[in-house]
Amino acid sequence: MGLEAATATLRALYKPGSPKTEVAGLHVVSSFDDALREAVERSAPIGVRASGDPASGHDHAWWVRWLAGVRDAWMAVCDGYWCLSPSNSVAGSEATRLRLASAVVEALKWSACDRFGPDEVLWARIGQLFAASPEARDSVVGGDVHNIGREYLRAVAHYSINLDQVELEMGIALGHVVDVCLPFLSLDRRAADVPQYVVIPEEGTIPARQMGKHREGEWRFAPWAAGELLAEFSRQLARSIVPAPFGRLPLEHARAAVEYLRMQWSKAPPVRTRRRYLQDASADIARGLHACTAVIGGQPLPVPRNWRVVDFSRSGLQIVANSDPTRAWPDIGELLGIHFVDGDGWQLGIVRRLRMWATHAGLGIELLARSPSLGVVDDGRNSVDGILCDVPSKGEALRVLLPANAPALAEPVFVKTSGSVCKLRSLGVLRREAGYQLQVFQVL
C-alpha cells in the first residue's frame, strides 16, 4: 500500500468519538508509527540508514511530493494517538503519551522541512503532555532519559535551528545530529546572560528567542554543553572521518550540519544586524528571471499578483502572500521582482525564507538590486540577455543575472546597455538556482 493510501486509511480509522477508533486501539496506529519511521529512514535522500540517492532516479519534484507525504503521514499519526483517550491522551497511558509526544516532534520537524510555519495545535499538544509529566516538576530537563521531557526538549532543539531555511538533505542531516547531541542539551528554569529560546508549556507557546525578561512557567533552552562534542565531531570530519553515530550520512552533509549547529548553538548566535521597520504596503510581484526581465523592460506583468510588505530593512523585506495564481508558493532561492504600488520602478530580491500556513505564506526577501537594468553580455561568439544588478563603474564589481543554461563566456567579455559598452573580466558565479545564475564581473 502506498503512503498516501495508508495515511488516508489511518485518518478514516481515527476520528474523535468514532467506534472504529476503539476497535483499532493503540495497536494499529503504533504499528503504522513504527512502519513509517522505518520507511522514512530507508527512503530518505540521505540518512544514517538511507539507501536513497537524490542524484539518481528521482527529480526535485519527486522529493517535494515525498516530503509532503511524510509530513501528512506524521500529522495523521499524531491525530490517531490524540483520539485514543477521552481526555485527548493527556490522561492516557504512559505508552500512548510518550508515543504521541515523539510523533508530535516528528510532525513538527517534517513540517518545518516542508516550509510550514510552526503549528500552534502541535505545540499546544506537546506542551500539555510535558506539563502533565513528572519531568515538569524538575528544575532541569535533560535529553539522556527517554521520557516526555526529552521529547519536548527535542522539539525545542529542532525549532532552534530553523529547519525551514535549509534544503531537505541538510534538514535531515541536522535532525540526526541534533538527536545525537540530545544528552548534552537541556531545558532549564534559570535564565542565562545570553539570548535563549524560551517556552511556557502550560500555555502551549511556540519557542521565542529572548533575553532578560522572565515570566513564571518559563523554560529556557540551553545547548552549550554540546559544544565540546560538536568540536570533536568537527575535528574528525576535518580529517574526512564520519563519526560513528552519523552512520551513512555523507561526509559533506555531516560536516555542514556540525558547523551549522556550532554556529546556531554558540553563545553568540547569528542575529539580525539591520534595524527593521514596520510597513503596510501593497506590491506587485514578478516570479522568475523571465518575468523579471519583462517588467524591467517595461512590459506588463505576465501573471498578476499583489502581495503585502509588512516590514523592511536596508537589506531585505518581509512579505505576506495570501494567494498565488500558480497555486504554488516561491521556494527558497527563487528570484522575485518587487514593485511598490505607490512607488516607481522594480527591485529584485531572492527568497531566503518561506513559511506556509493554511491561508497564507510569509516570505523573507534579500534585496539583490534596487535599480536593475537590462543589458547584453557578449564575448564575440555568444550573446546573452541579462539583468544588471549594479550600475557599471570602472574598477568595480558588476553582478549580472543570466539564464541558468547560458553558455560559458570566453574572455574578453563586453556588456552592452542602452547607453554604453563596457569591457568585463569574469570573477565567477555567485549562485546557481533553477532558472537563473548570478555571475559577477569586474568592469575594466
GUFI-126911 format. One line per field, with one value per residue (C-alpha): residue number from 1; x negated, y negated, z negated; residue in three letters. Coordinates in steps of 0.5 Angstrom, whole numbers. Last residue first. Layout:
BEGIN
n c(NUM, ...)
east c(X, ...)
north c(Y, ...)
up c(Z, ...)
res c(ala, ...)
! end
This chain:
BEGIN
n c(444, 443, 442, 441, 440, 439, 438, 437, 436, 435, 434, 433, 432, 431, 430, 429, 428, 427, 426, 425, 424, 423, 422, 421, 420, 419, 418, 417, 416, 415, 414, 413, 412, 411, 410, 409, 408, 407, 406, 405, 404, 403, 402, 401, 400, 399, 398, 397, 396, 395, 394, 393, 392, 391, 390, 389, 388, 387, 386, 385, 384, 383, 382, 381, 380, 379, 378, 377, 376, 375, 374, 373, 372, 371, 370, 369, 368, 367, 366, 365, 364, 363, 362, 361, 360, 359, 358, 357, 356, 355, 354, 353, 352, 351, 350, 349, 348, 347, 346, 345, 344, 343, 342, 341, 340, 339, 338, 337, 336, 335, 334, 333, 332, 331, 330, 329, 328, 327, 326, 325, 324, 323, 322, 321, 320, 319, 318, 317, 316, 315, 314, 313, 312, 311, 310, 309, 308, 307, 306, 305, 304, 303, 302, 301, 300, 299, 298, 297, 296, 295, 294, 293, 292, 291, 290, 289, 288, 287, 286, 285, 284, 283, 282, 281, 280, 279, 278, 277, 276, 275, 274, 273, 272, 271, 270, 269, 268, 267, 266, 265, 264, 263, 262, 261, 260, 259, 258, 257, 256, 255, 254, 253, 252, 251, 250, 249, 248, 247, 246, 245, 244, 243, 242, 241, 240, 239, 238, 237, 236, 235, 234, 233, 232, 231, 230, 229, 228, 227, 226, 225, 224, 223, 222, 221, 220, 219, 218, 217, 216, 215, 214, 213, 212, 211, 210, 209, 208, 207, 206, 205, 204, 203, 202, 201, 200, 199, 198, 197, 196, 195, 194, 193, 192, 191, 190, 189, 188, 187, 186, 185, 184, 183, 182, 181, 180, 179, 178, 177, 176, 175, 174, 173, 172, 171, 170, 169, 168, 167, 166, 165, 164, 163, 162, 161, 160, 159, 158, 157, 156, 155, 154, 153, 152, 151, 150, 149, 148, 147, 146, 145, 144, 143, 142, 141, 140, 139, 138, 137, 136, 135, 134, 133, 132, 131, 130, 129, 128, 127, 126, 125, 124, 123, 122, 121, 120, 119, 118, 117, 116, 115, 114, 113, 112, 111, 110, 109, 108, 107, 106, 105, 104, 103, 102, 101, 100, 99, 98, 97, 96, 95, 94, 93, 92, 91, 90, 89, 88, 87, 86, 85, 84, 83, 82, 81, 80, 79, 78, 77, 76, 75, 74, 73, 72, 71, 70, 69, 68, 67, 66, 65, 64, 63, 62, 61, 60, 59, 58, 57, 56, 55, 54, 53, 52, 51, 50, 49, 48, 47, 46, 45, 44, 43, 42, 41, 40, 39, 38, 37, 36, 35, 34, 33, 32, 31, 30, 29, 28, 27, 26, 25, 24, 23, 22, 21, 20, 19, 18, 17, 16, 15, 14, 13, 12, 11, 10, 9, 8, 7, 6, 5, 4, 3, 2, 1)
east c(-75, -69, -70, -65, -60, -55, -48, -45, -38, -32, -33, -39, -46, -50, -56, -59, -66, -70, -69, -73, -69, -69, -64, -59, -55, -48, -42, -47, -52, -57, -63, -67, -74, -75, -70, -63, -60, -53, -47, -43, -41, -39, -43, -43, -49, -53, -58, -64, -68, -74, -70, -63, -57, -51, -49, -44, -45, -39, -41, -41, -46, -51, -55, -61, -64, -64, -57, -53, -47, -44, -37, -37, -36, -35, -34, -38, -39, -34, -34, -27, -24, -17, -11, -5, 2, 9, 6, 0, -7, -14, -19, -26, -31, -27, -32, -30, -30, -27, -22, -21, -17, -13, -5, -4, -11, -14, -18, -21, -23, -28, -27, -33, -28, -21, -16, -9, -5, 2, 0, 4, 2, 5, 5, -2, -6, -12, -18, -23, -31, -38, -37, -31, -23, -17, -10, -10, -3, -2, 1, 0, 1, -2, -6, -7, -6, -12, -17, -24, -24, -17, -20, -26, -23, -18, -24, -28, -23, -17, -14, -11, -6, -7, -2, -5, -4, -11, -14, -22, -27, -34, -40, -44, -40, -42, -47, -49, -54, -53, -54, -48, -47, -54, -56, -50, -52, -59, -56, -51, -56, -61, -55, -53, -60, -61, -55, -51, -52, -52, -53, -54, -61, -64, -65, -73, -75, -80, -76, -70, -74, -76, -69, -66, -70, -68, -61, -62, -65, -60, -54, -54, -52, -45, -41, -34, -30, -23, -18, -13, -13, -16, -23, -25, -33, -34, -29, -29, -22, -19, -12, -7, -3, -1, -2, -9, -12, -18, -24, -30, -36, -39, -45, -46, -43, -36, -34, -28, -33, -31, -37, -42, -48, -44, -41, -47, -46, -39, -41, -46, -40, -36, -41, -43, -35, -35, -41, -38, -32, -35, -35, -31, -25, -30, -31, -36, -32, -26, -29, -32, -25, -22, -28, -27, -19, -21, -26, -21, -16, -21, -27, -33, -39, -36, -36, -30, -33, -29, -24, -17, -15, -19, -13, -9, -3, -6, -10, -4, 0, -6, -6, 1, 0, -6, -2, 4, 0, -4, -10, -10, -11, -17, -17, -23, -19, -13, -18, -21, -14, -11, -17, -16, -9, -10, -15, -10, -4, -9, -10, -3, -1, -6, -4, 3, 8, 9, 6, 9, 14, 18, 23, 17, 15, 16, 9, 6, 9, 8, 1, 0, 4, 0, -6, -3, -2, -9, -12, -7, -9, -17, -16, -12, -18, -23, -19, -19, -27, -28, -28, -32, -39, -42, -38, -41, -36, -39, -38, -41, -44, -41, -41, -35, -30, -28, -31, -30, -23, -20, -23, -20, -13, -13, -14, -8, -4, -4, -3, 3, 6, 4, 6, 14, 17, 23, 24, 22, 27, 33, 31, 32, 26, 23, 18, 20, 21, 15, 11, 14, 12, 5, 4, 7, 2, -4, -3, 0)
north c(-94, -93, -87, -81, -77, -72, -70, -64, -63, -58, -54, -57, -58, -63, -67, -65, -67, -74, -75, -81, -86, -91, -96, -99, -105, -108, -103, -97, -93, -89, -86, -80, -79, -73, -67, -66, -60, -59, -61, -55, -58, -65, -71, -75, -80, -83, -88, -89, -96, -98, -102, -103, -99, -101, -95, -89, -88, -84, -79, -78, -73, -74, -68, -69, -76, -75, -79, -80, -84, -89, -91, -95, -94, -100, -97, -90, -84, -85, -79, -77, -74, -71, -69, -65, -65, -61, -54, -57, -57, -59, -61, -64, -67, -69, -73, -80, -85, -92, -95, -102, -108, -108, -107, -100, -98, -94, -88, -83, -76, -71, -64, -62, -59, -57, -61, -59, -54, -55, -59, -65, -66, -67, -71, -73, -76, -80, -81, -86, -86, -89, -96, -94, -92, -91, -88, -88, -86, -82, -83, -78, -79, -74, -77, -83, -88, -90, -96, -92, -91, -88, -83, -81, -80, -75, -71, -71, -68, -71, -78, -81, -87, -91, -93, -97, -96, -97, -96, -98, -93, -95, -91, -86, -81, -75, -70, -66, -69, -64, -59, -54, -57, -57, -50, -47, -50, -47, -40, -40, -42, -37, -32, -34, -34, -27, -24, -21, -13, -12, -19, -16, -13, -20, -21, -21, -26, -29, -36, -31, -28, -35, -38, -32, -34, -41, -38, -34, -40, -45, -40, -43, -50, -48, -51, -52, -56, -54, -59, -58, -65, -70, -73, -78, -79, -76, -73, -68, -65, -58, -57, -57, -52, -56, -50, -49, -56, -56, -61, -60, -64, -70, -71, -72, -65, -65, -59, -54, -50, -46, -42, -39, -35, -28, -31, -31, -25, -27, -34, -31, -27, -33, -37, -31, -31, -39, -39, -34, -38, -44, -50, -55, -52, -48, -54, -51, -53, -49, -43, -44, -46, -39, -35, -38, -37, -29, -29, -31, -26, -21, -17, -19, -23, -29, -33, -37, -42, -45, -39, -39, -39, -32, -28, -30, -34, -40, -36, -33, -40, -43, -37, -39, -46, -46, -41, -46, -52, -49, -53, -55, -50, -50, -43, -42, -45, -41, -35, -37, -39, -32, -28, -32, -31, -23, -23, -26, -22, -16, -18, -19, -13, -9, -13, -11, -17, -23, -27, -23, -28, -27, -22, -18, -15, -21, -24, -18, -18, -25, -25, -19, -23, -29, -24, -22, -29, -31, -24, -25, -33, -31, -25, -30, -35, -29, -27, -35, -35, -29, -22, -16, -18, -25, -25, -18, -13, -8, -11, -8, -14, -19, -22, -22, -19, -12, -8, -12, -15, -7, -5, -11, -10, -3, -4, -9, -5, 0, -5, -7, 0, 3, -3, -2, 0, 2, -4, -8, -5, -7, -14, -19, -23, -20, -15, -10, -14, -18, -12, -9, -16, -15, -8, -11, -17, -12, -7, 0)
up c(34, 30, 26, 27, 22, 24, 21, 25, 27, 28, 22, 18, 19, 14, 14, 21, 22, 23, 30, 33, 37, 42, 42, 48, 47, 47, 47, 44, 47, 43, 46, 45, 47, 45, 46, 44, 42, 45, 41, 39, 32, 35, 33, 27, 27, 22, 23, 19, 19, 23, 28, 26, 29, 25, 21, 21, 29, 32, 37, 45, 47, 54, 56, 60, 59, 52, 51, 45, 46, 41, 38, 32, 24, 19, 12, 14, 9, 3, -1, -2, -8, -5, -10, -7, -7, -9, -11, -14, -10, -12, -7, -8, -4, 3, 7, 9, 15, 15, 20, 22, 18, 12, 10, 12, 9, 15, 13, 18, 15, 16, 12, 8, 2, 5, 8, 7, 11, 13, 20, 19, 12, 6, -1, -1, -7, -5, -10, -6, -6, -6, -9, -13, -11, -14, -13, -5, -2, 4, 11, 17, 24, 28, 34, 31, 37, 41, 39, 40, 32, 33, 38, 35, 28, 31, 35, 29, 24, 21, 21, 15, 15, 8, 3, -3, -11, -14, -20, -20, -21, -24, -21, -25, -25, -30, -29, -35, -40, -46, -41, -39, -32, -30, -33, -30, -23, -23, -25, -20, -14, -16, -16, -10, -6, -9, -7, -13, -13, -20, -24, -31, -28, -27, -19, -18, -13, -17, -18, -20, -26, -28, -27, -31, -37, -37, -37, -43, -46, -44, -47, -54, -50, -48, -54, -52, -57, -61, -63, -68, -71, -67, -66, -61, -60, -54, -48, -43, -42, -42, -41, -47, -49, -55, -60, -57, -57, -52, -52, -46, -49, -48, -53, -61, -62, -65, -70, -69, -65, -59, -57, -51, -52, -52, -46, -42, -37, -36, -34, -29, -26, -25, -22, -17, -15, -14, -10, -5, -5, -4, -9, -12, -15, -19, -23, -28, -35, -33, -33, -40, -42, -40, -42, -49, -49, -47, -53, -58, -55, -57, -54, -59, -57, -54, -60, -64, -69, -75, -76, -77, -69, -69, -72, -66, -66, -64, -58, -55, -55, -52, -47, -45, -45, -40, -36, -35, -34, -28, -27, -20, -14, -10, -8, -13, -18, -17, -18, -24, -27, -25, -28, -35, -35, -34, -40, -44, -42, -43, -50, -52, -49, -53, -59, -59, -57, -62, -57, -51, -49, -55, -52, -50, -44, -39, -40, -38, -31, -31, -32, -27, -22, -22, -21, -15, -12, -13, -10, -4, -3, -4, 2, 6, 6, 7, 13, 16, 15, 19, 17, 20, 19, 16, 10, 7, 3, -1, -8, -14, -18, -13, -6, 0, -5, -3, -9, -15, -12, -11, -18, -22, -18, -20, -27, -27, -23, -28, -34, -30, -29, -36, -40, -39, -32, -35, -40, -34, -29, -34, -32, -38, -35, -29, -28, -23, -17, -18, -18, -12, -9, -11, -8, -2, -1, -4, 2, 0)
res c(leu, val, gln, phe, val, gln, leu, gln, tyr, gly, ala, glu, arg, arg, leu, val, gly, leu, ser, arg, leu, lys, cys, val, ser, gly, ser, thr, lys, val, phe, val, pro, glu, ala, leu, ala, pro, ala, asn, ala, pro, leu, leu, val, arg, leu, ala, glu, gly, lys, ser, pro, val, asp, cys, leu, ile, gly, asp, val, ser, asn, arg, gly, asp, asp, val, val, gly, leu, ser, pro, ser, arg, ala, leu, leu, glu, ile, gly, leu, gly, ala, his, thr, ala, trp, met, arg, leu, arg, arg, val, ile, gly, leu, gln, trp, gly, asp, gly, asp, val, phe, his, ile, gly, leu, leu, glu, gly, ile, asp, pro, trp, ala, arg, thr, pro, asp, ser, asn, ala, val, ile, gln, leu, gly, ser, arg, ser, phe, asp, val, val, arg, trp, asn, arg, pro, val, pro, leu, pro, gln, gly, gly, ile, val, ala, thr, cys, ala, his, leu, gly, arg, ala, ile, asp, ala, ser, ala, asp, gln, leu, tyr, arg, arg, arg, thr, arg, val, pro, pro, ala, lys, ser, trp, gln, met, arg, leu, tyr, glu, val, ala, ala, arg, ala, his, glu, leu, pro, leu, arg, gly, phe, pro, ala, pro, val, ile, ser, arg, ala, leu, gln, arg, ser, phe, glu, ala, leu, leu, glu, gly, ala, ala, trp, pro, ala, phe, arg, trp, glu, gly, glu, arg, his, lys, gly, met, gln, arg, ala, pro, ile, thr, gly, glu, glu, pro, ile, val, val, tyr, gln, pro, val, asp, ala, ala, arg, arg, asp, leu, ser, leu, phe, pro, leu, cys, val, asp, val, val, his, gly, leu, ala, ile, gly, met, glu, leu, glu, val, gln, asp, leu, asn, ile, ser, tyr, his, ala, val, ala, arg, leu, tyr, glu, arg, gly, ile, asn, his, val, asp, gly, gly, val, val, ser, asp, arg, ala, glu, pro, ser, ala, ala, phe, leu, gln, gly, ile, arg, ala, trp, leu, val, glu, asp, pro, gly, phe, arg, asp, cys, ala, ser, trp, lys, leu, ala, glu, val, val, ala, ser, ala, leu, arg, leu, arg, thr, ala, glu, ser, gly, ala, val, ser, asn, ser, pro, ser, leu, cys, trp, tyr, gly, asp, cys, val, ala, met, trp, ala, asp, arg, val, gly, ala, leu, trp, arg, val, trp, trp, ala, his, asp, his, gly, ser, ala, pro, asp, gly, ser, ala, arg, val, gly, ile, pro, ala, ser, arg, glu, val, ala, glu, arg, leu, ala, asp, asp, phe, ser, ser, val, val, his, leu, gly, ala, val, glu, thr, lys, pro, ser, gly, pro, lys, tyr, leu, ala, arg, leu, thr, ala, thr, ala, ala, glu, leu, gly, met)
! end
